[in-house]
Amino acid sequence: MTVDALTPWPDTVEWRSVSPKLITVELIVRWSWTVIVVAGLCVGLVLQGHWLWRLGIALVVVNAIWRSFVTVRAVRAWGYAERDQDLLVRHGLLVRRLSIVPYARMQFVDVTAGPLERAFGLATVQLHTAAAASDAQIPGLPPAEAARLRDRLTTLGEDRAEGL
């Protein structure tokens, strides 16, 4: 099977998905900001009573609802695959992105988890290479999988770098 630039999801690898808990985390963040913005708009409505404040509130809520649907689909689009020489990371709906990170090019691997991620048992693996534009991340991993991936990538990176 031939893979070209217009079909960036190779079917020859086994893709792993991120945790569906990431949807909940992303929606909590989105709706928290929506509540804050709507509260500010409500203050303006109470103080001035102009119809534009109502329009602003409606637009913010409609945007949050729309973005919530997009967020669910976007989280489901995240995936990663481990191959012999590199790691593939895919994401995106409208603009699909496939990052291929050779193990030999990795300088270090970070595992991070903010307070909300920790509350839901999630972590993010961040891959750092010499080129700033090639950094890739995999959000929404269970901590055990994030640690396993970090250790594996570090080991493979060290093994591949010795040959340079």
Protein Blocks (a to p, Z undefined) as FASTA:
>chain_A
ZZdfklmccfkbccddddfklmmmmmmmmmmmmmmmmmmmmmmmmmnopaklmmmmmmmm
mmmmmmmmmmmmmmmmgccdddfkbccddedjklccdddddfklpmbdcddddfklmmno
pacdddddfblklpccdehiafklmmmmmmmmmmmmmmmmmmZZ
